[in-house]
Amino acid sequence: MASKGRGRLINRPTKTGEKEYDKFFIYLPTELVRDSSFPFSPGDYLQVEIDPKKKELRIRKFQ
């Protein structure tokens, strides 16, 4: 059971036409995502909130 893991924020710049845009991804460890208690599935829409006081990122299923 993996309820914690080390992820990473990645920027993959993408060129569309003549413009380049930043595209950010959060990578999660495989063991974390495959755990039976992981609450999301590939393709789920997610709501992301920033808590500046706690310096935390909260992720929930988008309602």
C-alpha positions in Angstrom: 0.0 0.0 0.0 1.4 3.4 -1.0 -0.4 6.4 0.5 2.6 8.7 -0.1 5.0 9.2 -2.9 7.4 11.7 -4.4 5.9 13.4 -7.5 7.3 16.1 -9.7 6.1 19.2 -11.5 7.2 19.2 -15.2 7.0 22.0 -17.8 6.8 20.8 -21.4 6.7 23.8 -23.6 4.5 23.2 -26.7 4.7 25.0 -30.0 1.4 25.8 -31.7 1.9 27.7 -34.9 4.6 30.2 -34.3 3.8 30.6 -30.6 5.2 28.5 -27.7 3.1 27.8 -24.7 4.0 26.3 -21.3 2.2 23.1 -20.5 2.6 21.8 -16.9 2.1 18.2 -15.7 2.2 16.7 -12.2 3.8 13.3 -12.3 2.7 10.8 -9.6 4.5 7.6 -8.7 3.0 4.4 -10.3 2.8 2.7 -6.9 0.6 5.6 -5.6 -1.8 5.6 -8.5 -2.2 1.8 -8.6 -3.0 1.7 -4.9 -6.7 0.6 -4.3 -7.3 3.7 -2.2 -6.3 6.1 -4.9 -9.4 8.2 -5.6 -9.0 9.1 -9.3 -9.0 7.3 -12.6 -7.2 8.3 -15.9 -9.4 10.8 -17.7 -11.1 12.2 -14.6 -11.6 16.0 -14.5 -10.0 17.4 -11.4 -10.5 20.6 -9.4 -7.2 22.0 -8.2 -7.0 24.5 -5.3 -4.0 26.3 -3.8 -3.8 26.9 0.0 -1.2 29.7 0.2 -1.1 29.6 4.0 -0.3 25.9 4.2 1.6 25.9 0.9 -0.5 23.0 -0.2 -2.2 21.9 -3.4 -5.6 20.2 -3.0 -6.9 18.0 -5.7 -10.5 16.8 -5.9 -12.8 15.3 -8.5 -14.4 18.2 -10.5 -18.1 18.6 -9.7 
